[in-house]
Amino acid sequence: MSLDLEPRFTFAQFKRINPIPPDTLWELVYARNAHAINVKRVAVALANLRAIFEATFQLANQVGFGAMTLRDLSKATGLSMGGLYGYLQSKDALAAMVEDLIRHIGSEIPRWFEEASLPPLVRLDGSLRAHVFMSELLQPWFYFVYMESRVLESDQRKVARAAELDFQAAMARQIRQVRGMSDREAFLLAAHLQSVIQDWYVKRWKYRAEKIGVDEFANSLTAMVAAQLRVE
């Protein structure tokens, strides 16, 4: 899939044709986890999934995901423990759903800019902007993966790290298409870019204090990349 967006598109332009709009997110979560969800009435399942994840993000911010219990989640959502088990069997299963969604989005973003007629720098620029804009639209999800993966079981931590490395590897491939670089150089630049994007959705207070919006941040990020790659 390629998105019909002009180069250096804005957040408003992206939202109009975003393939994963937030209001349909629960349908995607349900579809990707249908094998583990016992509730088959779709309308009910979507409403409860929304309540479960919104309560999870709120509790994680208040007490930390490591300290949160499924009983806390039951109280916050109004679902009985039995009702909650219809959607997940453990906290790790809940975290896995969050990480799966973010990993899926990270793998999809570069595909949105694969149109062969696009110059390599435009493809890279589009992927970076889309990643920033998706993190803006789904900030609690991205923040959760960044902040809470450290308290998960070992196997689940590996999954969370893989999600980050997958997107970083996709960026490195696009960087090498813009300008010939060694694998090591491209890896490092992609890692730096990933860290800058993470700063946007983890430390929002810095940007709010300076009244920096998402478009200004994205423009600054992609201008920095163009300068680093010495592309006009």
N, C-alpha and C positions, 0 to 999 in steps of 0.2 A: 504493500500500500504506500502510495506517495501522497503527501498532503499538498493541496493547491494553495500555497502560501507564497507571498512575495518575499524576496530576500530581506533579512533584518525585520521580520514581522514582529508585531507588538503582542502584548499579552491579550489585549481585546480581540485582535484578529485570530490568535490561536484558540481562544475560548470558543469562538463561533464554529470551528470545525474540528475541535478536539475529538479524536476517536474514542477517548475514554472519559466522557464527562462525569463529574462527581455524582450527578443525580441518577446515573445508571450503574454506579459502582457496585451496589449490592447484588445486582443481577450477575455481574462478572464474578464476584466472590462466590456466589451460590453455584454458578456453573463450574468454577474451577475446583470446588470442594464438594460437589454433589455426592461423590462416593462416600464421604464421611458424615454427611448431614442426613439425619433420619427423618426430618420434617419434610414432607413432600408437597404440602400445600404452599405453592410458591409465594402468594401474596403474604401469607403469615410469616413464612421464612424470611422474606426480604425485610419486612418490618422489624423482626426480632434480630436479624443480623445487624441492622443499623443500630439498634439499641445496644447490642452487645459490644460492638466496636467503639461506639461513642462513649459508653461507660468505661470501657477498658482504657481509652486514652485519657479520660478524666482521672480515673483512679491511679493510673501510672504516673501522671503529673503530680498527684497529691501525695501518694505514699510510696511510689515506685512499683514497678511491675513485680520485682522480686518479693516484695512484702504483700502484694495483693493476693487474695485468695479467691477461689471460685465462689465461695459463699459471699464474699464482698460483692462480687459481680452479680450474683443472684439478687441480692438486696437492691443494688443500684438499678438493675433492669426491671425488677418486678417479676422476673421469671423464677419458677421454682427450680431447685437443684435438678430435678428430673427433667424439667423443660430445658434447662441449660445443656444437659447432657445430650439432648437431641441435636445439638449443633457442634459440640466439642467435648472431648473426654478429659482434657487436661489443659493447663496453662500453656504448655509447650505446643499443643495442637493449635491453640489460639494464636500464639506468636508465629507459628508456621504459616497460618493463613495470611497474616500481615506481610510476612517476608515474601511469600509466594506472589502476592499481588505486586509488591514493589519490584521484585525480580522480573515479573512478567512485563511490567511497564518499561523497566530499563532495557529489556531485550527488544521491545517493540519500537522504541523511539528512533534508533538509527534506521530502521526499516522505513520509517515515514519519509526519509530523505534520500532514498536510493535511486531516484530518477537519474538515469544515465546522462541526461542533457544538463544536469546541474553541475556547475564547477565544483571541484572538491572542497574549496573553502566554504561555499554556500551550504554544502551538505553538513560539514562540521559545524558551521554557525547555527544551522537549523537544529541539529541535535542538541547542542548546548542550550540554546534558547528553550527548546521544548522540555529539556530536563529541568531547567530553572522554573519554567511555568507550571509543569506538573507538580513540582515540589511546593509551589505556591498554592495550587488548588488542593493538594492532598498533604498539607504540611503536617498534620498529626501523624499520618502514616509514615512519612519519611523520618520525622523526628523520633518516633517510636523505634524504628529499625536501628537508627544511629545510637540512641541512648540506652536501649534496653537489651540489645543483643548480648551484652557482656554478662548478664545474669542468667542466661539460658544454659541448658545442658550442652555438653561438648559437641554432640552431633548437630544440634540446632545452631550453635555458634558458627559451625562450618558452613551451614546453609546461608546464614546471614552474610558471612564474608564473601561467599561465592557470588551473591547477588551484586555486591559492590564491585568485585573484580570483573564480572562479566561486562558491566557497562564501561568500566575503565578500559577493558580490552577492545571494546567496540570503538571507543574514542581514539585509542592508539592506532587502530587500523585506519580510521579517517584521517588522522594526523599524517600518517605516512603517505596517504594519497595526495595530500596538499603539498608536501615537500619531502624529498627523500631524507629519511632519518634512520638511524639504527633502531633496532627493536628496543634497546635500553633507553635511548633518548626519548622515543615515543612513549614508552612506559612511564618515564618520569614526568613528562609534560602532562600526560593524561591523569596521572596521580595528583599533580598540582591542581589541575582543573577540577577534579572531583572534590578535593579539599575545599576549594573556593566555593563551589556550589553548596557543599555541606554547611559551610559557614553561614550561608544565606538562610537556610531553614532551621539551623540549630541556634544561632545567636542573633535572632531578629531584633533584639533590643538595640543593638549597635546601629542598625540601619533606620529603625524608627526614630532614634534620637537625632539623626542627621536628615530625617525626612527624605530618605532614599527609597524610591519605589522599585517595583520589580522590573519595569522596563529600563530604568536607569542602570540597575544592577546588571541586567543581561547585556545591555549595550557596552558597559565597561568590561565585562568578562570577554565578550567576543572581540572587542578592540584590542584587548591585551593578547589574545590568541593570534590575531592577525599580525600584530607587531612582533610577537615572538617568532612567528613563522616567516616574517619579512615579506608579507604579501600585501600589495596595495589594494 
